[in-house]
Amino acid sequence: MNIREIVGLAPVIPVLTVADPATAVPLARALAAGGLRALEFIARTPAGFAAVAAVRKAVPEAVVGVGALTRPADFAAADRAGAQFGVAPGLTAELAAASRGARFPLLPGVMSPTELIAARTAGFNVVALFPAQQAGGLEMLQALGAHFPDVLFYPAGGITRALAANYLALRNVACVAGAWLAPSSMLAAQDWAGIEALARDAASLMRNTTEPA
């Protein structure tokens, strides 16, 4: 799948941090059952890459990505794990080169017009605004939309369930990152039914389906 197809799967992509890869499989099943197939596992620890590999094998209906790619070596590790998309908090020439050698599409992070111009010059027109709230949130996206009507955004960072609908109402927002979908208390209790209910709620959010020009 290309990146536009992936961000179009649902209004929210869960952002997931797991300490134990064994937790990732029932978590992914619950989220996919709730209507959220695209999942972003954060790769700050080896468990993140192991979680991707485990979910790819056990939950074929999920589209599994790796977040927080910050070094070229991360792309090779994500490839080995079977990642189907990647998310980077920023973009450098080295990361752009690594992404071209990867077998999955990348959502690079931007925080300013200058960074967005650099990302677009490198061939990216679907990007993550990160960290979204700190970068100006809704007002920043509205301002960027006026000057970059061809770009779609995946806002990530600081977005809560209460804020999500406002982001999704913007025509240049494809979907949002949902860190609220796997609360630590539910993970500890293995409350997969509760997580599935959170996913169903997130999947029901309305989004503006008018694409940028």
Backbone bond lengths (Angstrom), bond angles and torsions (degrees), N, CA, C in turn:
res aa  C-N    CA-C-N  psi(-1)  N-CA   C-N-CA  omega(-1)  CA-C   N-CA-C  phi
1 M - - - 1.463 - - 1.523 109.29 -
2 N 1.349 115.65 143.74 1.456 117.89 174.16 1.526 109.52 -85.25
3 I 1.322 116.11 171.15 1.462 119.25 -171.30 1.523 112.24 -67.35
4 R 1.333 118.68 -33.10 1.466 120.04 177.73 1.520 111.13 -65.71
5 E 1.316 116.74 -37.03 1.467 119.86 176.88 1.525 110.53 -66.33
6 I 1.315 116.87 -39.06 1.461 120.42 -177.78 1.521 111.30 -67.64
7 V 1.342 117.50 -47.34 1.469 119.07 -179.57 1.519 111.47 -70.83
8 G 1.321 117.14 -13.89 1.459 120.40 177.62 1.514 114.46 -88.93
9 L 1.329 117.98 -3.28 1.460 120.63 -175.99 1.523 112.86 -65.98
10 A 1.329 117.49 -37.23 1.470 121.68 -176.19 1.518 108.13 -159.28
11 P 1.322 118.17 162.25 1.464 119.73 -179.17 1.519 114.51 -71.47
12 V 1.334 117.36 -15.44 1.459 121.24 -177.78 1.523 109.96 -134.94
13 I 1.330 115.78 137.23 1.462 121.62 169.86 1.527 107.04 -108.83
14 P 1.332 118.39 114.58 1.462 119.85 177.65 1.531 111.12 -61.55
15 V 1.321 115.53 135.91 1.462 121.67 175.14 1.517 107.06 -106.32
16 L 1.328 116.15 119.50 1.467 121.19 -164.50 1.519 111.85 -124.51
17 T 1.311 115.86 131.86 1.462 122.07 173.35 1.519 107.97 -120.58
18 V 1.316 116.37 118.63 1.465 120.28 -178.98 1.523 109.44 -122.79
19 A 1.323 115.44 139.74 1.466 120.85 177.06 1.515 111.54 -86.85
20 D 1.336 116.34 -25.42 1.465 121.83 -177.31 1.524 108.58 -125.28
21 P 1.333 118.08 118.02 1.465 120.13 -179.94 1.520 113.47 -56.71
22 A 1.342 117.86 -25.81 1.464 120.20 179.31 1.524 111.52 -64.45
23 T 1.318 116.99 -26.24 1.465 121.23 177.46 1.523 111.67 -71.46
24 A 1.318 115.94 -26.86 1.464 120.41 -172.15 1.520 112.65 -63.87
25 V 1.313 118.32 -35.66 1.471 120.33 -174.90 1.528 111.91 -68.20
26 P 1.342 120.90 -54.74 1.463 118.37 177.43 1.521 112.78 -63.78
27 L 1.330 117.32 -31.11 1.463 120.84 176.26 1.529 110.26 -63.29
28 A 1.327 116.70 -47.49 1.460 120.78 179.52 1.521 111.39 -63.12
29 R 1.325 116.76 -40.09 1.463 119.96 178.89 1.525 111.02 -62.07
30 A 1.325 116.90 -42.09 1.461 120.75 -179.71 1.530 111.02 -64.89
31 L 1.325 116.64 -43.89 1.471 120.16 -178.67 1.530 111.16 -67.70
32 A 1.330 116.83 -42.35 1.464 119.71 178.61 1.520 111.10 -65.48
33 A 1.336 117.18 -38.52 1.467 120.68 177.65 1.519 111.12 -63.66
34 G 1.338 116.26 -29.61 1.452 120.65 177.71 1.511 114.60 -82.27
35 G 1.346 117.12 -1.76 1.459 120.44 175.73 1.508 115.52 105.68
36 L 1.335 117.46 6.05 1.471 121.11 179.55 1.528 108.58 -112.28
37 R 1.321 115.70 96.97 1.472 120.59 -175.17 1.519 112.78 -85.73
38 A 1.335 118.29 -34.88 1.463 121.26 -179.67 1.525 108.96 -81.99
39 L 1.316 116.78 125.57 1.458 122.78 -174.64 1.520 109.48 -129.90
40 E 1.326 116.61 134.80 1.461 121.14 178.41 1.527 109.69 -112.52
41 F 1.321 115.99 111.66 1.458 120.89 176.53 1.529 109.04 -94.96
42 I 1.317 116.06 128.25 1.454 120.85 -178.61 1.525 109.92 -77.54
43 A 1.326 115.04 132.98 1.472 120.75 -172.58 1.520 112.10 -106.45
44 R 1.335 117.00 40.86 1.463 118.86 177.27 1.528 111.56 -74.96
45 T 1.330 116.99 -17.78 1.459 121.36 177.93 1.538 107.88 -130.74
46 P 1.331 118.41 163.13 1.466 120.44 177.54 1.524 112.74 -56.32
47 A 1.328 117.50 -25.92 1.462 119.90 -179.82 1.520 111.90 -61.67
48 G 1.333 117.02 -28.51 1.462 119.84 -179.78 1.516 112.23 -63.94
49 F 1.327 116.99 -47.83 1.466 120.37 178.44 1.529 110.95 -67.30
50 A 1.328 116.65 -38.70 1.467 120.13 178.25 1.523 110.89 -64.72
51 A 1.328 116.89 -35.30 1.463 120.76 177.89 1.525 110.71 -64.25
52 V 1.322 116.57 -41.80 1.467 120.42 178.22 1.523 110.03 -60.03
53 A 1.325 116.94 -47.46 1.465 120.38 -179.07 1.522 111.10 -61.59
54 A 1.334 116.77 -41.52 1.464 120.22 -179.12 1.522 111.49 -65.94
55 V 1.320 117.03 -42.68 1.469 120.39 -178.33 1.523 110.88 -70.11
56 R 1.314 117.18 -37.84 1.469 119.00 178.12 1.524 111.17 -58.29
57 K 1.344 116.88 -37.64 1.462 120.52 -178.57 1.517 112.58 -77.04
58 A 1.334 116.77 -37.80 1.468 120.45 -168.89 1.518 114.76 -100.65
59 V 1.349 117.58 -18.77 1.471 120.25 -175.71 1.525 108.64 -130.01
60 P 1.338 117.52 76.56 1.464 119.96 -173.06 1.521 113.93 -64.71
61 E 1.335 118.05 -20.81 1.461 119.70 -179.92 1.527 112.61 -76.11
62 A 1.333 117.25 -14.67 1.461 121.21 179.83 1.526 110.78 -81.77
63 V 1.323 115.68 149.57 1.464 123.09 171.85 1.525 104.92 -110.62
64 V 1.328 115.70 111.10 1.463 120.52 -163.65 1.525 111.18 -106.50
65 G 1.328 115.07 125.45 1.453 120.99 178.66 1.510 112.39 -119.03
66 V 1.332 114.78 167.92 1.460 122.14 178.18 1.516 108.45 -120.71
67 G 1.336 116.23 129.94 1.450 121.15 178.88 1.514 112.61 -105.98
68 A 1.321 113.50 166.09 1.462 122.42 178.29 1.523 112.02 65.13
69 L 1.334 116.75 41.41 1.463 121.08 173.34 1.530 108.05 -77.92
70 T 1.313 117.22 115.69 1.464 120.50 -174.98 1.528 114.10 -123.12
71 R 1.336 117.64 -8.58 1.462 121.52 -178.84 1.521 109.25 -134.00
72 P 1.327 117.87 150.47 1.465 118.98 176.27 1.519 113.11 -53.38
73 A 1.333 117.39 -35.81 1.469 120.01 -179.56 1.520 112.00 -62.98
74 D 1.335 116.49 -26.69 1.466 119.32 178.97 1.528 111.62 -63.04
75 F 1.322 116.58 -33.34 1.466 119.84 -179.14 1.526 110.81 -66.86
76 A 1.324 116.83 -39.10 1.467 120.26 177.37 1.522 110.34 -65.27
77 A 1.333 116.96 -41.30 1.463 120.30 178.83 1.525 111.12 -65.31
78 A 1.338 116.00 -39.54 1.467 120.00 178.21 1.522 110.98 -65.80
79 D 1.326 116.42 -39.38 1.467 120.34 176.53 1.530 110.65 -60.66
80 R 1.317 116.26 -45.25 1.463 119.63 -179.19 1.528 111.46 -63.34
81 A 1.325 116.27 -32.70 1.464 120.02 179.83 1.520 112.70 -77.17
82 G 1.335 116.53 -14.00 1.459 119.97 -179.98 1.515 114.28 91.13
83 A 1.330 117.51 23.39 1.463 120.66 -179.29 1.527 111.31 -58.27
84 Q 1.328 115.16 142.51 1.462 121.19 179.09 1.521 112.84 -103.07
85 F 1.320 117.15 -11.19 1.460 122.33 168.56 1.524 108.20 -160.32
86 G 1.328 115.70 162.96 1.453 120.70 178.98 1.513 110.29 -131.58
87 V 1.325 115.52 155.10 1.459 122.25 176.56 1.518 107.78 -130.57
88 A 1.326 116.89 129.64 1.457 122.02 177.81 1.526 108.94 -117.69
89 P 1.337 118.09 141.55 1.459 119.71 179.83 1.520 113.69 -71.95
90 G 1.314 116.69 -14.38 1.462 122.25 177.99 1.517 109.18 -155.89
91 L 1.321 116.03 -172.58 1.469 119.12 -179.32 1.518 109.15 -144.67
92 T 1.336 114.90 129.34 1.461 122.15 172.10 1.517 107.96 -121.71
93 A 1.317 115.82 171.04 1.470 119.38 177.64 1.528 110.18 -61.20
94 E 1.348 116.54 -36.43 1.465 120.63 -179.59 1.528 111.19 -67.47
95 L 1.326 116.47 -41.04 1.462 119.31 178.91 1.524 110.98 -69.25
96 A 1.325 117.32 -38.58 1.463 119.99 177.53 1.520 110.68 -61.55
97 A 1.342 116.78 -40.78 1.464 120.78 178.30 1.520 110.62 -65.63
98 A 1.327 116.64 -41.46 1.465 119.95 178.89 1.513 111.06 -64.23
99 S 1.314 117.09 -36.47 1.466 120.25 -179.67 1.526 111.43 -66.20
100 R 1.325 115.98 -33.81 1.470 118.78 179.31 1.525 111.54 -68.65
101 G 1.329 117.57 -23.34 1.455 120.70 178.16 1.518 113.47 -92.55
102 A 1.335 116.89 -3.69 1.461 120.64 -178.20 1.522 110.56 -86.88
103 R 1.315 115.67 161.01 1.465 121.23 179.69 1.520 112.07 -93.82
104 F 1.315 117.99 11.98 1.458 121.53 -179.28 1.533 108.90 -134.85
105 P 1.329 117.75 155.48 1.463 120.72 178.06 1.524 111.32 -79.25
106 L 1.326 115.68 157.12 1.457 122.12 -176.53 1.523 111.45 -117.42
107 L 1.335 114.83 140.40 1.465 122.72 167.11 1.529 106.74 -105.00
108 P 1.335 118.13 99.60 1.464 119.18 -179.67 1.521 110.82 -81.22
109 G 1.327 116.10 147.63 1.451 120.43 178.81 1.517 112.37 -86.91
110 V 1.322 115.65 142.01 1.467 122.20 173.72 1.527 108.14 -134.05
111 M 1.351 115.29 156.94 1.463 119.66 179.98 1.523 111.94 -135.48
112 S 1.328 117.10 -3.74 1.461 120.60 -175.84 1.528 109.77 -150.30
113 P 1.339 117.99 163.82 1.465 119.93 175.66 1.521 112.65 -58.88
114 T 1.325 117.53 -37.88 1.467 120.32 179.92 1.526 110.51 -62.35
115 E 1.334 116.08 -44.74 1.466 119.13 178.95 1.521 111.17 -66.16
116 L 1.328 117.21 -34.61 1.462 120.19 178.92 1.529 110.71 -67.83
117 I 1.324 116.97 -40.68 1.465 119.93 176.98 1.522 110.48 -61.22
118 A 1.330 116.71 -42.05 1.463 120.31 179.29 1.528 110.56 -64.43
119 A 1.328 116.87 -41.63 1.466 119.84 179.66 1.523 110.96 -65.50
120 R 1.322 116.27 -42.01 1.461 119.41 -179.72 1.528 110.70 -66.53
121 T 1.328 116.86 -38.13 1.464 120.68 176.97 1.523 110.97 -62.84
122 A 1.336 115.88 -32.29 1.473 120.72 178.16 1.519 112.57 -79.27
123 G 1.336 117.39 -2.03 1.457 120.86 174.51 1.508 116.06 105.39
124 F 1.333 117.92 10.24 1.459 121.28 -177.92 1.527 110.71 -103.95
125 N 1.329 117.04 124.12 1.466 119.91 173.82 1.531 112.26 -122.17
126 V 1.325 116.41 10.94 1.464 123.05 167.33 1.525 105.27 -127.55
127 V 1.334 116.75 117.08 1.457 120.37 -171.86 1.524 110.21 -136.08
128 A 1.323 114.97 162.58 1.461 121.45 174.24 1.523 108.54 -95.72
129 L 1.330 117.73 128.11 1.456 120.22 167.97 1.521 105.97 -84.93
130 F 1.344 116.18 113.82 1.462 120.00 -174.31 1.523 110.56 -143.51
131 P 1.344 116.59 136.71 1.470 126.89 -13.21 1.521 109.78 -76.38
132 A 1.303 116.82 127.18 1.461 121.81 -166.38 1.526 113.37 -59.33
133 Q 1.306 117.11 -51.65 1.464 119.46 -177.38 1.530 111.33 -63.76
134 Q 1.313 116.94 -44.30 1.458 120.94 -179.45 1.520 112.31 -69.35
135 A 1.334 116.89 -25.78 1.461 121.18 -178.71 1.526 112.82 -82.76
136 G 1.317 117.90 -0.92 1.464 120.14 179.42 1.504 114.25 118.75
137 G 1.327 116.70 -7.33 1.457 121.00 172.55 1.508 115.32 55.07
138 L 1.322 115.10 -132.42 1.455 121.46 -174.60 1.520 111.78 -61.44
139 E 1.325 117.18 -43.63 1.462 119.92 -178.26 1.517 111.66 -65.03
140 M 1.325 117.40 -37.75 1.462 119.72 176.86 1.527 111.17 -64.51
141 L 1.318 117.22 -43.19 1.464 120.35 179.65 1.520 111.51 -64.54
142 Q 1.324 117.60 -38.56 1.455 120.70 177.20 1.524 110.81 -64.32
143 A 1.333 116.56 -41.81 1.458 120.37 179.18 1.523 111.39 -66.73
144 L 1.334 117.28 -43.08 1.461 120.19 179.27 1.521 111.45 -65.82
145 G 1.332 116.32 -35.48 1.463 119.89 179.29 1.510 112.88 -60.70
146 A 1.321 117.29 -32.80 1.467 120.59 -179.63 1.520 111.81 -68.32
147 H 1.334 116.91 -31.05 1.467 120.87 -176.02 1.528 113.36 -102.40
148 F 1.329 116.59 -19.27 1.467 120.97 -178.48 1.534 108.81 -130.40
149 P 1.326 117.55 66.76 1.468 120.01 -174.38 1.518 114.28 -67.75
150 D 1.333 117.31 -12.11 1.464 121.00 -178.79 1.524 113.14 -91.54
151 V 1.337 117.83 -0.45 1.468 121.25 -173.24 1.527 110.58 -103.79
152 L 1.328 115.42 136.09 1.464 122.16 172.77 1.529 108.87 -104.57
153 F 1.340 115.47 145.50 1.456 120.62 -176.24 1.524 112.87 -118.59
154 Y 1.319 113.47 148.19 1.466 124.43 171.28 1.526 105.92 -119.13
155 P 1.330 118.71 88.50 1.465 120.32 -179.37 1.528 110.67 -67.51
156 A 1.319 115.35 133.21 1.465 120.95 -178.47 1.520 108.89 -142.71
157 G 1.319 115.57 138.05 1.450 120.00 177.39 1.515 112.22 109.43
158 G 1.328 115.98 105.35 1.452 120.84 177.01 1.512 115.50 83.66
159 I 1.326 117.50 6.22 1.467 120.23 -178.15 1.525 109.37 -88.83
160 T 1.310 115.23 124.86 1.461 122.36 179.01 1.522 109.51 -105.78
161 R 1.324 115.24 171.82 1.474 119.34 175.65 1.526 110.29 -58.21
162 A 1.333 117.47 -37.48 1.457 121.11 -178.22 1.526 112.41 -67.86
163 L 1.339 117.18 -29.28 1.464 120.99 -178.41 1.527 113.06 -90.73
164 A 1.319 117.03 -20.64 1.467 121.03 -169.54 1.522 113.02 -56.66
165 A 1.329 117.64 -44.07 1.467 120.19 -175.68 1.520 111.74 -61.53
166 N 1.340 117.36 -35.76 1.459 120.19 -179.95 1.525 111.15 -66.31
167 Y 1.320 116.57 -39.00 1.465 119.81 176.73 1.528 110.81 -66.33
168 L 1.317 116.14 -44.13 1.462 120.12 -175.55 1.517 112.77 -69.04
169 A 1.325 117.62 -15.14 1.462 120.78 177.00 1.523 112.56 -76.11
170 L 1.339 117.27 -13.77 1.463 121.08 179.97 1.523 110.20 -79.99
171 R 1.302 117.02 138.63 1.465 120.55 -175.59 1.526 113.20 -70.90
172 N 1.332 118.01 -19.58 1.467 119.36 179.72 1.522 113.06 -98.43
173 V 1.332 116.82 11.74 1.467 121.11 176.49 1.525 109.07 -105.28
174 A 1.329 116.10 119.50 1.467 121.03 -179.62 1.517 111.20 -81.46
175 C 1.327 116.25 -44.16 1.463 122.98 179.14 1.516 107.00 -165.90
176 V 1.321 116.75 171.55 1.459 120.38 -179.59 1.516 110.17 -122.93
177 A 1.324 115.73 159.32 1.459 121.74 175.05 1.514 109.06 -81.94
178 G 1.331 116.02 135.79 1.456 120.56 -177.06 1.520 112.71 -120.00
179 A 1.324 116.39 90.02 1.460 119.57 178.10 1.523 112.23 -79.63
180 W 1.344 116.49 -9.02 1.470 119.81 -177.31 1.534 113.14 -82.93
181 L 1.323 117.26 -3.23 1.458 120.27 -169.70 1.527 115.09 -85.18
182 A 1.318 117.16 -7.01 1.469 119.79 178.16 1.519 108.63 -136.88
183 P 1.331 117.76 69.44 1.471 120.57 -179.79 1.526 111.10 -59.27
184 S 1.321 115.25 143.76 1.470 119.57 -177.86 1.531 111.93 -59.18
185 S 1.331 116.44 -33.32 1.469 119.00 179.87 1.527 111.03 -66.46
186 M 1.334 117.17 -39.53 1.461 120.58 178.67 1.526 110.97 -70.21
187 L 1.342 116.53 -38.18 1.462 119.36 177.88 1.518 110.19 -63.64
188 A 1.333 116.52 -43.46 1.459 119.86 -179.27 1.528 111.38 -63.67
189 A 1.336 115.91 -35.27 1.470 120.29 -179.36 1.523 112.53 -86.92
190 Q 1.352 116.17 -2.97 1.462 121.44 -175.22 1.533 110.55 52.74
191 D 1.323 114.75 44.82 1.463 121.73 -178.98 1.523 109.00 -86.49
192 W 1.319 115.20 73.54 1.469 119.68 -176.24 1.524 111.48 -69.17
193 A 1.323 118.26 -32.57 1.465 120.77 177.11 1.523 110.34 -65.24
194 G 1.333 116.39 -39.37 1.453 119.71 178.19 1.517 111.92 -66.14
195 I 1.337 117.12 -39.26 1.457 121.19 178.13 1.521 110.45 -68.31
196 E 1.318 117.42 -38.32 1.466 119.91 175.79 1.531 110.67 -61.15
197 A 1.326 117.20 -38.88 1.462 120.51 178.29 1.528 110.98 -65.00
198 L 1.330 117.32 -40.19 1.470 120.24 175.79 1.527 110.40 -61.84
199 A 1.335 116.26 -40.14 1.461 120.49 179.55 1.525 111.32 -65.04
200 R 1.326 117.44 -41.32 1.467 120.12 179.41 1.523 110.57 -62.62
201 D 1.323 115.96 -39.99 1.456 119.88 177.52 1.527 110.79 -62.77
202 A 1.334 116.98 -45.83 1.468 120.79 -179.91 1.525 111.46 -64.91
203 A 1.331 116.64 -39.57 1.467 120.64 -179.60 1.521 112.22 -66.10
204 S 1.336 116.74 -21.13 1.467 120.28 -178.56 1.521 112.77 -84.94
205 L 1.334 117.93 -6.54 1.452 120.27 -179.72 1.525 111.11 -63.53
206 M 1.313 115.67 138.10 1.462 120.85 178.92 1.515 110.16 -82.92
207 R 1.311 116.02 146.08 1.464 120.06 175.16 1.510 110.87 -133.21
208 N 1.308 115.63 155.86 1.457 121.99 177.82 1.524 107.73 -76.28
209 T 1.311 116.65 114.66 1.468 120.60 -175.07 1.532 112.67 -93.69
210 T 1.342 116.97 7.89 1.462 120.14 175.42 1.514 108.83 -78.94
211 E 1.319 117.17 113.04 1.455 120.35 -176.26 1.528 110.61 -75.94
212 P 1.343 116.42 152.27 1.464 119.68 172.98 1.516 111.68 -57.80
213 A 1.317 116.89 156.28 1.469 121.73 -177.35 1.515 110.64 -62.90
